[in-house]
């Protein structure tokens, strides 16, 4: 009788854990709700990085909008760091810290071992039309928004065919003027700003 009770209890715990994982996967697979009053920023719009104290040294800049409290941001960090490592000679990378009430730029840089600039400037999200994390915005050498969207269709960025930020960087660096991305690339998924709620 005791064994049956223990196995029944363990089975219930495992079912509860499985349901929790399924629910989290389901919630973060839905598009992030567009906030009231959101103003879309079209590609090609000027984004003067100097206004946000970010130098543009003749290279494109990939702005990585990051919230340490967002599970999707944490899942994405390994992929982002691989982009930094691969493209650092041809592009600059800036982590834009959002939901910064709990974290400083120095803490985030150290905790996630980031080898790039980390800034605390949520106004950049508005300037680029970003309302969720993680999101990438690529600014070309003329200071115009070239791409704003997701990194991948998968949470851990494991689908090589949908590495949208990498595809956009490759296109920009090979001087392609316009790249068409499907809705999966440009529809925001992840955590809503500013407080990591879905």
C-alpha positions as CSV (number, residue, x, y, z in Angstrom):
1,X,0.0,0.0,0.0
2,X,2.8,2.4,0.9
3,X,4.6,1.7,-2.4
4,X,1.4,2.4,-4.4
5,X,1.0,5.7,-2.5
6,X,4.6,6.7,-3.1
7,X,4.5,5.8,-6.8
8,X,1.1,7.6,-7.2
9,X,2.5,10.7,-5.5
10,X,5.7,10.7,-7.6
11,X,3.5,10.2,-10.8
12,X,1.4,13.3,-9.8
13,X,4.6,15.4,-9.2
14,X,6.0,14.3,-12.6
15,X,2.7,15.1,-14.4
16,X,2.6,18.5,-12.7
17,X,6.2,19.3,-13.8
18,X,5.5,18.2,-17.3
19,X,2.4,20.4,-17.4
20,X,4.4,23.4,-16.2
21,X,7.0,22.9,-18.9
22,X,4.3,22.5,-21.5
23,X,2.6,25.7,-20.3
24,X,5.8,27.7,-20.4
25,X,6.6,26.4,-23.9
26,X,3.1,27.3,-25.0
27,X,3.1,30.8,-23.5
28,X,6.4,31.8,-25.1
29,X,5.4,30.3,-28.5
30,X,2.7,33.0,-28.8
31,X,3.4,36.4,-30.3
32,X,4.1,39.1,-27.7
33,X,1.0,41.4,-27.5
34,X,1.6,44.7,-29.2
35,X,1.4,47.4,-26.5
36,X,-1.2,50.2,-26.6
37,X,0.2,53.2,-28.4
38,X,2.9,51.3,-30.1
39,X,4.5,53.1,-33.0
40,X,6.0,50.9,-35.7
41,X,9.5,51.9,-36.8
42,X,10.0,50.9,-40.5
43,X,13.3,49.6,-41.8
44,X,15.3,52.4,-43.5
45,X,14.4,54.9,-40.7
46,X,17.4,56.8,-39.3
47,X,18.5,55.9,-35.8
48,X,21.2,58.2,-34.6
49,X,23.2,56.1,-32.2
50,X,25.2,59.1,-31.0
51,X,22.0,60.4,-29.4
52,X,22.2,57.3,-27.1
53,X,26.0,57.7,-26.5
54,X,26.9,54.8,-28.8
55,X,29.7,55.3,-31.2
56,X,29.4,54.0,-34.7
57,X,32.9,53.3,-36.0
58,X,32.2,52.8,-39.7
59,X,30.7,49.4,-39.0
60,X,27.1,48.1,-38.7
61,X,25.9,47.8,-35.2
62,X,23.7,45.0,-33.9
63,X,21.7,46.1,-30.9
64,X,20.8,43.1,-28.7
65,X,17.7,44.0,-26.6
66,X,18.2,41.9,-23.4
67,X,16.3,41.4,-20.2
68,X,18.1,39.2,-17.7
69,X,14.7,38.3,-16.1
70,X,13.3,37.0,-19.4
71,X,13.7,33.2,-19.9
72,X,13.8,33.7,-23.7
73,X,16.7,36.2,-23.3
74,X,18.7,33.8,-21.2
75,X,18.0,30.9,-23.7
76,X,19.2,33.2,-26.5
77,X,22.5,34.4,-24.9
78,X,24.7,31.6,-26.2
79,X,23.6,32.3,-29.8
80,X,24.1,36.0,-29.4
81,X,27.7,35.4,-28.1
82,X,28.4,33.2,-31.1
83,X,27.4,36.1,-33.4
84,X,29.7,38.4,-31.5
85,X,32.6,35.9,-31.9
86,X,31.9,35.3,-35.6
87,X,31.3,38.9,-36.7
88,X,33.2,41.1,-34.3
89,X,35.7,42.2,-37.0
90,X,33.0,43.4,-39.3
91,X,30.2,44.6,-37.0
92,X,29.9,46.1,-33.5
93,X,27.6,44.6,-30.9
94,X,25.8,46.4,-28.1
95,X,23.7,44.8,-25.5
96,X,20.8,47.1,-24.5
97,X,19.8,46.2,-21.0
98,X,16.1,46.5,-20.3
99,X,14.2,46.0,-17.1
100,X,17.3,47.4,-15.4
101,X,15.8,48.1,-11.9
102,X,17.4,44.9,-10.6
103,X,20.6,44.8,-12.7
104,X,23.5,47.1,-13.5
105,X,25.4,47.0,-16.8
106,X,28.5,45.7,-15.0
107,X,26.6,42.9,-13.3
108,X,25.1,41.8,-16.6
109,X,28.4,42.0,-18.4
110,X,30.1,39.9,-15.7
111,X,27.3,37.4,-15.1
112,X,26.8,36.5,-18.8
113,X,30.5,36.9,-19.7
114,X,29.7,39.5,-22.5
115,X,32.6,40.6,-24.6
116,X,30.9,43.7,-26.0
117,X,29.4,47.0,-24.9
118,X,26.5,46.9,-22.5
119,X,24.3,50.0,-22.1
120,X,21.3,50.9,-20.0
121,X,19.0,53.0,-22.3
122,X,15.5,51.8,-22.8
123,X,14.8,54.8,-25.1
124,X,16.6,52.8,-27.8
125,X,13.9,50.2,-27.7
126,X,11.3,52.9,-28.7
127,X,13.6,54.3,-31.3
128,X,13.9,50.9,-32.9
129,X,10.3,49.8,-32.4
130,X,11.2,47.0,-30.0
131,X,8.7,46.0,-27.4
132,X,9.9,42.5,-26.3
133,X,13.0,40.6,-25.5
134,X,15.1,39.2,-26.9
135,X,15.1,41.2,-30.2
136,X,17.8,42.3,-32.6
137,X,18.0,45.6,-34.3
138,X,20.8,46.1,-36.9
139,X,21.8,49.7,-37.8
140,X,23.7,50.0,-41.1
141,X,26.7,52.2,-41.6
142,X,24.5,55.1,-42.7
143,X,22.7,55.0,-39.4
144,X,19.5,53.4,-40.7
145,X,17.5,50.5,-39.3
146,X,18.3,47.6,-41.6
147,X,16.6,44.8,-39.6
148,X,14.5,44.5,-36.4
149,X,13.2,41.2,-35.3
150,X,13.8,37.8,-33.9
151,X,17.0,35.7,-33.8
152,X,15.4,32.4,-34.6
153,X,12.1,30.5,-34.6
154,X,13.4,28.2,-31.8
155,X,14.0,29.2,-28.2
156,X,17.6,28.1,-28.2
157,X,18.3,29.4,-31.7
158,X,19.1,25.9,-33.0
159,X,17.3,26.1,-36.4
160,X,20.1,27.1,-38.8
161,X,17.5,27.9,-41.6
162,X,15.8,30.5,-39.4
163,X,18.8,32.3,-37.9
164,X,17.2,35.7,-38.9
165,X,19.7,38.0,-37.2
166,X,22.7,36.1,-38.8
167,X,21.0,36.1,-42.2
168,X,20.4,39.9,-41.9
169,X,24.0,40.5,-40.9
170,X,25.3,38.4,-43.8
171,X,23.0,40.3,-46.2
172,X,24.1,43.7,-44.9
173,X,27.8,42.8,-45.0
174,X,27.5,41.5,-48.5
175,X,25.8,44.9,-49.5
176,X,22.3,43.6,-50.2
177,X,20.0,46.5,-50.1
178,X,16.8,44.8,-49.2
179,X,16.1,41.4,-47.6
180,X,12.6,40.1,-47.3
181,X,11.8,38.3,-44.1
182,X,8.6,36.3,-43.3
183,X,6.3,37.1,-40.4
184,X,8.1,34.7,-38.1
185,X,11.2,36.9,-38.3
186,X,9.5,40.2,-37.6
187,X,6.6,39.3,-35.3
188,X,7.9,39.8,-31.7
189,X,8.1,36.7,-29.5
190,X,9.4,36.6,-25.9
191,X,8.9,38.8,-22.9
192,X,6.9,42.0,-23.0
193,X,8.7,45.2,-21.9
194,X,9.3,46.7,-19.5
195,X,8.7,44.1,-16.8
196,X,9.1,40.7,-18.4
197,X,5.5,39.8,-18.4
198,X,3.8,37.8,-21.2
